[in-house]
Amino acid sequence: MSKFFATVCLPPTPPHRVPGAIAVALAPYDMNATDDWNPVGEWDGWFISVPGASPYLVRPEHDGDPRLLTSATVPGAGLAPLGPLECYGGPRGLLDFDAMRQRTVQGYDDLRAAWEELVAAHPPARPLAEFVARHEVDPEGFPLDRAEAEHLLQPLVQEAARRAVAGDPHFGAFLTTDPVAWFARDHAAARERALRTALARYALVTPDGRWRDDDGEGYREWADEQLEHLDPETVVVDVLCHC
């Protein structure tokens, strides 16, 4: 079973009716919607949620607006309370998309700075791909488990892994991702990519019911534009799907 976040756009809807409106919007993409197998199915379960580190942010002048989706305004949905100026969504005009973008880019910059501190304190490290390439040239003399072990034995990689295990929020993703290769990417392009992930999640359902997701070329740019230019009354909400 895999899980992913989808952003759903709804017509103006009171918060207590949002779960029902989401159900209608997502119904065409239910894997079990047909007797056999829905050819456009994308999910077999969902609930309202937000990524823990990036809930929706509220424009300060709209703090406490009853149209926002919170644990108080969507009873029965099991929503946990969030922090100040945070919510699960609401009318686009009440949400602070600029602040969400700034938060995401700042998070990327902080991660990059944390990595540069490690780089300055440890010998240079090589990416996992180089060790795997050696294995492919000589599978018997340099087995894959040895290639992986030698990569992990590099002090820089070890320190990133240690911090990930210890719960450092900067390095959590690097329990399963090679940090050397990840940070070798073009910095400007990676920062722009981070910016494009600030609003839309893996998938986006538009107000007219179209589903599009990150498997398609140019999705992030398209989704960002779609959300930026929504009618101020359009309700935006995230759901965590599984399939």
N, C-alpha and C positions, 0 to 999 in steps of 0.2 A: 504494500500500500504506500502510495506517495501522497504528499501534502503540498499544497501551494496556496498562495493568496490570490484572490481575484478582486478587482475593484468593480463595483456595480453602480451604474448611474440610473436613478429613478426619477420619475416626474415628482412634482411637489407632493410630499407624503408626510402626514403627522408621524412622529417617532413611534408611537405604539402600533402603527400599521406597517412599519417598515419591514418586519420579518415576513409578513404575508406578501408584500410587494416584491421582496427579493425572491421568494418562492416562485412567483409568477414569472419574473424575469429570467430565472435560471432554469425553469421547467423544460424548455426545448433542448437543453444540454445535459439532461439527466441520462446517465448511461442505461438506466433501467426503464426509460420511458416507453420502450417498445417491447413487444413480446419476445423478440429475438435479441438484437443488440443495436442500440441507437447509433447510426453511422456518424452522427455529429455529437455523440455523448462525450462529456468532459469530466463529469464528477458523479459520485454516488453518495455523497454526503457533504454537508456544509454547516457552518454556524458563523455568526457575526464575531469578528475578532480583528485585532490589529497586531502587527509585529511589536514585540515588547519594547524595542528601542525607538520605534517611530510611529506612535499614534498620530492621529490628526491633530493639528494645532488650530486653535481658535483665535480669530482676530480679537485683540483685547477689548475693543468696544462692544463685542458681542458675548463677552463672558457671561455665562448663566442663561443664555437665551434658551427657552424651552423647546425650540426646534432642533437643538443639537442632540445627537445620539449619545446618551450616557447611561450609566447603570440605573439612574433614577427615571429617565424618560422612556426607556424601553424595558418595562418590567417583564419578568419571566424569561428574558433572553440569557440570563446567567452572566451578565457583563460585570467585570470587576471594576471597582472605582479606579479612576486614573488621576493623574496629577493636575495641578493648576493649568488652565488653558489647554487641556488635552481632552479629546473626545474620540468616539468611534465613527465619526462622520457627521453629515448634516448638509444643509443647503450650501452649495459651493460658495455663495457670497459671504457666508459666515466663517469660512475656513481660510487660514493664513498660509496659502501655498508658497509665498515668498519665504516665510520663516521656515517652512518645511524644507525648501531647497537649501537654505542657508545651513540648517541643521545637518543635512546630509553631506554637504561639501565640507563643513567643519569636521564632521566625523571622519571623512576620508583624509583630510589634512592632518588630523591628530594621529590617525593610524600610520600615515607615512612618516610623521615625525618620530613616532615610537620605534618604527623599524630603523630609521636612520640612526637612532641612538644605539640600537643593537649592533648595527653594521660598524659603527665607530669603535665599539668595544670588543669586537671579535674578528678573527681572521676571515678573509673572503670565503664564501661558500659557493659551491656549484649546484646547479639545478638537478633534480631527480632525473630528468630526461637524459643527461649525460651518462649517468650510471646505468640506466636502462639500455642505452645504446651500446655500452661495453658488454652488457649481458647478451644482447642480440648478436654481437659479433662472436662471442665465445660462451654459449649457453652453459656448457659443462664446466668450463674453467672459472666462470664468473656467474654463478646462478643468481636468479632474480632476488631471492631472499638476502643474499649477500649485497647485491646492488642497493636494495632498499636500506639495509642496515648501515652501509657505509655512508649513504646520503644522510641518514639520521644522526650518525656519529659526529658530523660536523658541528663544532661548537655553536655557530650562529643558528643552525636549524634546531639544535638541542634547546637553546635558550628560548626560541620562539615556541617550541612545543611545551617546555616547562611552564611558560607563562600562560599558554592556552589551558593546560591542565589545572593551573592554579586559579583560573577564572578571570584572568585579565581580559576585559572586554575588547581590547584592541586585537587580540590574537586568537580568539575562540574559533574562528573559521579555519585556522591553520592546523587543527588536529587532523584534517583530511585533505588539506590543500598545501602544495609545496610553496612555502613563502618566498623562496629564492626566485622561482619562476614568476610568481604573481607580482612581485615588486620590480621585476625586470621589464615590465610593460612600460610603454611610453606614459610618462607621468601626466602630461596634459590630456591625453586621450582617456586615461583611466579616471581622471578627475571629471571629465565631461560625462563619462559613462555613469559615474556616481550621481552626478547632477540629474541625469535622465531617469534615475531610479527613485527619485525623491517622492514622486506622486503615485504613478500607476504601479501596480504589482505585476505578478507574472502574467495575468490576464486582465482584460478590460471588457465589460459589457456596456455598450453605449446606450443612450436613452431610447434608441429605436430598436434595441434588442440584439444588435450584432455582437458576436463573440470574436475577439482576436487576442492572440497571446504571443509570448516572447519566442515561440518557435518560428515566427515569421520575420522576414527581413524588414528592418526599419521600424519594428514594433515600438521601441522605446520612444523614438522621436514622434511617431504618430500618436501614441497614447498621451504623451506630455502635451501635445498640441490640443488633443481632444479635451482633456481636462481643463486646460488653461482657458479655453474659450466656451465652456459650458454656460448656459443660462444661470444667473445667480440663484435661482430658486431650485435648480436641479439638485436632488439629494445624492450625495456620494457616500458610499459605505463599503468597507472591506469585509470579505468573508474568507474563512479558511476552509478550503475544499480538500476532500480526499478522494482518491480514485484507485 
